[in-house]
Amino acid sequence: MLKRPALEQDDLLQKQVAEIIEAVRLRGDVAVSEFTKRFDGVEVDDPWVSPMEIDSAITGLDSKIKVAIDIAYSQIKAFHTAQIQPEPEVIETTVGVKCTLRVQAMEAVGLYVPGGATPLPSTALMLGVPAQLAGCPRTIMVTPPNQQGGIAPEILYAAFKCGITDIYKMGGAQAIAALAYGTESYDGVDKVYGPGNRYVTAAKQQVSQVPGLVAIDMPAGPSEVLVIADKNANPTFVAIDLLSQAEHGPDSQVVLLSDSEALIKAVMIEVSRLTKILERRLIIAKSLAHARYILVDSIDEAIQVSNSYAPEHLIMQVDESSQYLDEIKNAGSIFLGPWTPESAGDYASGTNHVLPTYGAARFTSSLGLTDFQKRCTIQEISREGLENLGSTIMTLAASEGLTAHEQAVALRLKAGDK
């Protein structure tokens, strides 16, 4: 019953993506240009977005949209600023043995922002804000060009807010390959972030499997939402939350769990009514083929089912919803109460909308500041510290048959103070 729509990761797709990646690795910008013309239908002479283009786009952007982006930026920044950890303390684990944990920003990060016909400035903010707060020295943003060969001004303004000026007109698997291997235009990055279609997802997975090449944030599958609602829930609110996810794409999935049969029937009626007045109703109709309406015995049982499904988005439209938080184990992001639509998290509540899908919430977290950082441990041992700990190290090394490890301590202890 909880089976998700099958991901189309067939052999042909994997082969096509592998060929694109190899072409970009060998021929750089020329290959990217060829694939941009082939897949996006436009010729881009220079993929780099110049400061003049950025200034022109921002100047012409509607002030209402600018204000909305400004507010969303402030909200997201406030939430992610709270994730900044204090400087780690030096811990003396035993006398003369000092250990600490050093946190540093990722040196070079690549942000993939879906664009083209449906640009997503919200994703530019969700990726750009934590990169900015982490202090990543080099941040590159790539996004597919529109039919005019340009970038949506909304994306450019969001990037500007995040201090990102290194922006390129490229999308699809070729953009992921360019970020991983680099081209004549720029060097490769250390980690790639951002959602995309199945070609982008396949490309991210393939480049991340090349030893020592690049890391990725997470493989992003189709969007999904699971709503838990009781008899007192507003069926219109529940229905529109389901439809908000269904309109993402035909392979999105929406699930409703309720202990009220009457509520489920009312929601189904509202889903049918509201679908008819929505612009993306054809996409929604395809997505609803994967929808599930499940009657459970209790809200506690609904949470058990939800934990098994591990949804990207979990909406709790039940009385006193916060009382169930301790029972919820697996969810990318949780939305409590009737006045918390999932769209708030997508745009401006402050939380990040880059979330684990396809059950990955069981072992993967939502994107946050720490994803743009790396940790390094440091230890410093004095002569006294080595004397205190030496016998333990040598005993364990000898038990594993690693005599060089053992002698690395023994020879130092025999060497006196030098």
Secondary structure per residue as TSV (DSSP state, phi and psi in degrees):
chain	resnum	aa	ss	phi	psi
A	1	M	-	360.0	-32.4
A	2	L	-	-95.3	11.7
A	3	K	-	-65.3	131.9
A	4	R	-	-83.9	161.4
A	5	P	-	-58.9	139.5
A	6	A	-	-65.6	132.4
A	7	L	-	-73.1	133.6
A	8	E	-	-84.6	66.5
A	9	Q	-	-101.2	57.2
A	10	D	-	-77.0	169.6
A	11	D	H	-60.8	-37.3
A	12	L	H	-63.8	-45.7
A	13	L	H	-60.3	-46.5
A	14	Q	H	-61.0	-39.2
A	15	K	H	-67.0	-43.8
A	16	Q	H	-60.7	-44.5
A	17	V	H	-64.5	-41.8
A	18	A	H	-60.9	-39.0
A	19	E	H	-67.4	-38.4
A	20	I	H	-64.2	-45.6
A	21	I	H	-60.9	-44.3
A	22	E	H	-65.8	-38.6
A	23	A	H	-63.3	-42.3
A	24	V	H	-67.9	-38.5
A	25	R	H	-60.7	-39.6
A	26	L	H	-86.2	-35.6
A	27	R	H	-119.9	2.2
A	28	G	H	54.4	-128.2
A	29	D	H	-59.7	-34.7
A	30	V	H	-62.4	-44.7
A	31	A	H	-65.4	-42.2
A	32	V	H	-60.2	-42.8
A	33	S	H	-62.4	-41.8
A	34	E	H	-63.8	-42.9
A	35	F	H	-71.1	-32.3
A	36	T	I	-64.2	-42.9
A	37	K	I	-65.7	-39.3
A	38	R	I	-71.2	-44.5
A	39	F	I	-96.4	-33.3
A	40	D	I	-99.0	-12.6
A	41	G	S	75.9	19.2
A	42	V	-	-135.6	150.8
A	43	E	-	-97.8	126.8
A	44	V	-	-118.1	108.5
A	45	D	S	-66.7	-44.3
A	46	D	-	-131.3	113.7
A	47	P	-	-69.9	-19.9
A	48	W	B	-71.2	134.2
A	49	V	-	-89.0	116.3
A	50	S	-	-75.1	158.4
A	51	P	H	-56.0	-34.0
A	52	M	H	-64.8	-42.3
A	53	E	H	-62.8	-42.2
A	54	I	H	-63.1	-47.7
A	55	D	H	-61.4	-42.7
A	56	S	H	-64.3	-43.4
A	57	A	H	-65.6	-42.5
A	58	I	H	-67.5	-39.2
A	59	T	H	-61.1	-37.4
A	60	G	T	-88.1	-0.7
A	61	L	S	-75.8	138.0
A	62	D	-	-55.2	132.0
A	63	S	H	-62.3	-30.9
A	64	K	H	-64.7	-40.0
A	65	I	H	-68.3	-39.7
A	66	K	H	-58.8	-45.0
A	67	V	H	-62.7	-42.2
A	68	A	H	-62.5	-42.7
A	69	I	H	-66.1	-38.7
A	70	D	H	-59.7	-45.9
A	71	I	H	-66.7	-45.4
A	72	A	H	-60.3	-42.1
A	73	Y	H	-58.9	-46.0
A	74	S	H	-63.5	-41.2
A	75	Q	H	-64.0	-49.1
A	76	I	H	-64.0	-40.8
A	77	K	H	-64.1	-41.3
A	78	A	H	-61.5	-44.4
A	79	F	H	-67.0	-41.2
A	80	H	H	-78.3	-26.3
A	81	T	H	-62.7	-35.5
A	82	A	T	-65.1	-14.7
A	83	Q	T	-86.2	-5.9
A	84	I	-	-67.4	124.5
A	85	Q	-	-90.3	146.6
A	86	P	-	-64.8	158.6
A	87	E	-	-58.2	126.9
A	88	P	-	-61.2	143.6
A	89	E	-	-81.6	155.1
A	90	V	-	-81.8	123.0
A	91	I	E	-103.8	124.5
A	92	E	E	-92.3	96.2
A	93	T	E	-67.5	-30.4
A	94	T	E	-152.3	166.8
A	95	V	T	-57.5	122.3
A	96	G	T	88.6	1.7
A	97	V	E	-120.5	108.2
A	98	K	E	-110.9	131.1
A	99	C	E	-130.2	146.6
A	100	T	E	-150.0	166.5
A	101	L	E	-118.2	119.8
A	102	R	E	-102.0	131.3
A	103	V	E	-110.3	126.9
A	104	Q	E	-129.5	154.5
A	105	A	E	-71.4	148.6
A	106	M	-	-60.0	137.0
A	107	E	S	-68.9	-43.6
A	108	A	E	-141.6	123.1
A	109	V	E	-124.8	145.7
A	110	G	E	-116.5	125.4
A	111	L	E	-108.6	120.1
A	112	Y	E	-98.9	118.8
A	113	V	-	-116.4	116.0
A	114	P	-	-55.8	138.2
A	115	G	-	-144.5	-131.7
A	116	G	T	67.8	-126.3
A	117	A	T	-71.7	-27.2
A	118	T	S	-127.5	75.0
A	119	P	-	-66.0	146.7
A	120	L	-	-122.6	83.1
A	121	P	H	-61.6	-26.4
A	122	S	H	-62.1	-38.2
A	123	T	H	-68.8	-35.4
A	124	A	H	-58.8	-39.4
A	125	L	H	-70.4	-43.4
A	126	M	H	-63.4	-30.9
A	127	L	H	-90.7	-38.6
A	128	G	H	-73.5	-37.2
A	129	V	H	-63.4	-51.9
A	130	P	H	-65.2	-32.2
A	131	A	H	-63.8	-39.8
A	132	Q	H	-66.2	-46.1
A	133	L	H	-67.5	-34.4
A	134	A	H	-69.3	-24.2
A	135	G	T	81.3	34.6
A	136	C	-	-61.5	123.2
A	137	P	S	-61.5	-32.6
A	138	R	E	-133.6	117.0
A	139	T	E	-124.0	122.6
A	140	I	E	-114.1	132.7
A	141	M	E	-114.5	133.3
A	142	V	E	-122.1	144.5
A	143	T	E	-156.7	140.3
A	144	P	-	-63.3	143.7
A	145	P	-	-75.1	156.8
A	146	N	-	-84.6	-174.7
A	147	Q	T	-66.9	-16.3
A	148	Q	T	-92.5	1.2
A	149	G	S	80.6	15.1
A	150	G	-	-115.7	-173.8
A	151	I	-	-116.4	140.2
A	152	A	-	-56.4	131.2
A	153	P	H	-59.2	-28.4
A	154	E	H	-62.0	-41.5
A	155	I	H	-67.1	-42.1
A	156	L	H	-65.0	-36.6
A	157	Y	H	-70.3	-40.4
A	158	A	H	-61.9	-41.0
A	159	A	H	-64.2	-41.4
A	160	F	H	-58.8	-43.6
A	161	K	H	-59.8	-33.1
A	162	C	T	-90.3	5.4
A	163	G	T	74.4	22.3
A	164	I	-	-98.6	121.1
A	165	T	-	-118.8	-11.7
A	166	D	E	-92.7	88.3
A	167	I	E	-123.2	139.2
A	168	Y	E	-131.0	143.2
A	169	K	E	-87.3	87.7
A	170	M	-	-160.6	147.2
A	171	G	-	-143.4	-173.0
A	172	G	H	69.1	-166.7
A	173	A	H	-61.1	-31.5
A	174	Q	H	-65.8	-33.4
A	175	A	H	-69.2	-39.9
A	176	I	H	-64.2	-42.1
A	177	A	H	-62.3	-41.4
A	178	A	H	-64.5	-39.1
A	179	L	H	-65.7	-38.3
A	180	A	H	-73.8	-48.2
A	181	Y	H	-96.0	-21.0
A	182	G	B	81.1	162.1
A	183	T	-	-138.5	-169.8
A	184	E	S	-63.4	-24.0
A	185	S	S	-78.0	-34.0
A	186	Y	S	-161.1	158.8
A	187	D	B	-76.7	156.8
A	188	G	-	-65.4	161.1
A	189	V	-	-104.1	176.1
A	190	D	S	-93.2	-26.2
A	191	K	E	-151.2	141.3
A	192	V	E	-113.3	135.7
A	193	Y	E	-126.9	155.1
A	194	G	-	117.8	152.6
A	195	P	-	-85.2	168.5
A	196	G	-	-175.7	-175.1
A	197	N	-	-75.3	-173.8
A	198	R	H	-67.2	-25.6
A	199	Y	H	-71.8	-40.3
A	200	V	H	-64.2	-45.2
A	201	T	H	-61.3	-44.5
A	202	A	H	-63.9	-39.7
A	203	A	H	-65.4	-42.2
A	204	K	H	-60.0	-44.0
A	205	Q	H	-65.2	-40.3
A	206	Q	H	-68.5	-45.2
A	207	V	H	-68.9	-28.8
A	208	S	H	-72.9	-15.2
A	209	Q	T	-90.3	-5.2
A	210	V	S	-80.3	118.2
A	211	P	T	-54.3	126.9
A	212	G	T	72.9	9.1
A	213	L	T	-86.9	-63.3
A	214	V	-	-161.0	152.0
A	215	A	E	-104.0	163.6
A	216	I	E	-128.9	159.3
A	217	D	S	-69.6	-53.9
A	218	M	-	-172.9	151.0
A	219	P	-	-74.8	127.5
A	220	A	-	-103.3	116.7
A	221	G	-	-94.8	-169.5
A	222	P	-	-60.4	148.9
A	223	S	-	-68.7	152.0
A	224	E	E	-154.1	152.9
A	225	V	E	-141.9	143.4
A	226	L	E	-124.1	125.8
A	227	V	E	-110.9	129.7
A	228	I	E	-107.5	121.3
A	229	A	E	-134.3	142.8
A	230	D	-	-103.3	-173.1
A	231	K	T	-65.6	-21.9
A	232	N	T	-90.4	-1.5
A	233	A	S	-68.2	150.8
A	234	N	-	-81.3	114.7
A	235	P	H	-62.3	-29.5
A	236	T	H	-68.1	-43.0
A	237	F	H	-61.1	-45.0
A	238	V	H	-62.6	-45.6
A	239	A	H	-62.0	-44.5
A	240	I	H	-71.5	-29.3
A	241	D	H	-66.8	-39.2
A	242	L	H	-63.6	-44.3
A	243	L	H	-69.4	-28.4
A	244	S	H	-61.3	-34.3
A	245	Q	H	-84.9	-36.5
A	246	A	H	-60.6	-29.8
A	247	E	T	-77.0	-7.3
A	248	H	T	-63.9	-41.7
A	249	G	-	-178.7	162.8
A	250	P	T	-65.5	-18.3
A	251	D	T	-99.7	8.0
A	252	S	-	-71.3	157.0
A	253	Q	E	-132.2	139.3
A	254	V	E	-125.5	139.7
A	255	V	E	-133.4	134.7
A	256	L	E	-118.4	129.1
A	257	L	E	-118.3	128.7
A	258	S	E	-150.3	150.7
A	259	D	S	-93.8	9.1
A	260	S	-	-121.5	113.6
A	261	E	H	-65.3	-35.7
A	262	A	H	-63.5	-39.5
A	263	L	H	-65.2	-42.8
A	264	I	H	-60.4	-44.9
A	265	K	H	-64.1	-39.8
A	266	A	H	-65.9	-38.6
A	267	V	H	-65.6	-42.2
A	268	M	H	-61.3	-38.5
A	269	I	H	-64.9	-42.7
A	270	E	H	-67.8	-37.3
A	271	V	H	-60.0	-44.9
A	272	S	H	-63.9	-42.3
A	273	R	H	-67.6	-46.8
A	274	L	H	-71.4	-33.3
A	275	T	H	-56.1	-37.5
A	276	K	T	-65.7	-21.5
A	277	I	T	-105.9	4.8
A	278	L	S	-96.7	144.4
A	279	E	T	-64.4	-36.3
A	280	R	T	-96.6	36.2
A	281	R	H	-63.5	-29.2
A	282	L	H	-69.6	-40.6
A	283	I	H	-66.0	-42.3
A	284	I	H	-60.1	-41.8
A	285	A	H	-59.3	-40.4
A	286	K	H	-68.9	-40.5
A	287	S	H	-65.3	-38.8
A	288	L	G	-66.3	-13.5
A	289	A	G	-63.7	-22.1
A	290	H	G	-99.6	2.8
A	291	A	-	-69.2	152.8
A	292	R	E	-132.6	131.6
A	293	Y	E	-119.0	111.0
A	294	I	E	-120.8	124.8
A	295	L	E	-89.3	125.1
A	296	V	-	-117.6	167.7
A	297	D	S	-79.3	-27.2
A	298	S	-	-158.7	166.9
A	299	I	H	-67.2	-34.7
A	300	D	H	-60.9	-40.6
A	301	E	H	-67.9	-36.8
A	302	A	H	-59.8	-40.6
A	303	I	H	-67.2	-36.9
A	304	Q	H	-60.9	-43.5
A	305	V	H	-64.8	-43.2
A	306	S	H	-62.1	-42.4
A	307	N	H	-60.2	-34.9
A	308	S	H	-69.5	-38.9
A	309	Y	H	-75.2	-33.9
A	310	A	-	54.4	68.7
A	311	P	-	-73.3	155.2
A	312	E	S	-62.9	-50.3
A	313	H	E	-119.7	132.2
A	314	L	E	-121.7	119.5
A	315	I	E	-108.4	126.2
A	316	M	E	-107.0	98.0
A	317	Q	E	-105.2	69.2
A	318	V	S	-133.6	159.3
A	319	D	T	-61.1	137.2
A	320	E	T	50.5	53.1
A	321	S	G	-61.5	-30.9
A	322	S	G	-65.6	-20.8
A	323	Q	G	-67.9	-14.9
A	324	Y	G	-95.1	-2.1
A	325	L	G	-56.2	-40.5
A	326	D	G	-65.0	-23.5
A	327	E	G	-82.2	-20.3
A	328	I	-	-82.0	117.8
A	329	K	-	-107.3	-32.4
A	330	N	-	-131.1	106.2
A	331	A	-	-164.4	142.6
A	332	G	S	-71.1	-46.1
A	333	S	E	-150.6	141.8
A	334	I	E	-115.3	136.9
A	335	F	E	-122.2	117.0
A	336	L	E	-104.0	130.5
A	337	G	S	87.1	165.5
A	338	P	T	-70.1	-19.1
A	339	W	T	-101.3	18.8
A	340	T	-	-121.0	80.3
A	341	P	-	-70.7	151.8
A	342	E	H	-61.9	-28.8
A	343	S	H	-63.3	-23.6
A	344	A	H	-63.6	-42.0
A	345	G	H	-69.7	-29.7
A	346	D	H	-67.1	-29.1
A	347	Y	H	-121.9	-51.2
A	348	A	T	-148.2	7.7
A	349	S	S	-69.7	-32.1
A	350	G	S	127.8	-27.2
A	351	T	S	-72.9	165.1
A	352	N	-	-90.1	138.3
A	353	H	-	-95.6	2.7
A	354	V	-	-85.9	107.1
A	355	L	-	-131.8	155.1
A	356	P	-	-70.4	138.4
A	357	T	-	-120.8	176.4
A	358	Y	T	56.8	35.3
A	359	G	T	85.6	-0.2
A	360	A	G	-70.3	-10.0
A	361	A	G	-65.1	-11.6
A	362	R	G	-68.0	-25.8
A	363	F	T	-140.6	2.7
A	364	T	-	-128.1	144.6
A	365	S	-	-99.3	164.9
A	366	S	-	-66.1	155.4
A	367	L	-	-64.6	138.9
A	368	G	-	-152.9	-174.1
A	369	L	G	-59.0	-39.5
A	370	T	G	-64.5	-21.2
A	371	D	G	-70.1	-15.1
A	372	F	G	-103.8	14.5
A	373	Q	E	-127.8	161.2
A	374	K	E	-132.1	152.8
A	375	R	E	-112.1	141.2
A	376	C	E	-133.8	130.2
A	377	T	E	-90.9	146.7
A	378	I	E	-129.5	136.3
A	379	Q	E	-134.9	143.7
A	380	E	E	-137.9	124.3
A	381	I	E	-121.0	130.8
A	382	S	-	-85.8	171.0
A	383	R	H	-55.3	-44.4
A	384	E	H	-63.3	-39.6
A	385	G	H	-63.7	-40.6
A	386	L	H	-67.7	-35.0
A	387	E	H	-65.2	-37.9
A	388	N	H	-68.9	-36.1
A	389	L	H	-105.0	-12.4
A	390	G	H	-56.5	-46.7
A	391	S	H	-62.2	-36.0
A	392	T	H	-64.7	-45.3
A	393	I	H	-62.5	-46.2
A	394	M	H	-65.6	-39.1
A	395	T	H	-63.1	-45.4
A	396	L	H	-67.6	-41.5
A	397	A	H	-62.1	-43.0
A	398	A	H	-63.9	-36.9
A	399	S	H	-66.1	-24.0
A	400	E	T	-97.3	1.9
A	401	G	T	74.3	21.4
A	402	L	-	-104.3	83.1
A	403	T	H	-70.7	-28.4
A	404	A	H	-64.6	-38.9
A	405	H	H	-61.0	-43.5
A	406	E	H	-63.6	-45.2
A	407	Q	H	-71.9	-24.0
A	408	A	H	-59.5	-28.4
A	409	V	H	-88.8	-48.8
A	410	A	H	-57.6	-44.5
A	411	L	H	-65.7	-35.6
A	412	R	H	-66.5	-41.4
A	413	L	H	-68.1	-25.8
A	414	K	H	-83.2	-15.0
A	415	A	S	-82.6	-2.1
A	416	G	T	78.1	-143.9
A	417	D	T	-91.3	-1.0
A	418	K	-	-72.9	360.0
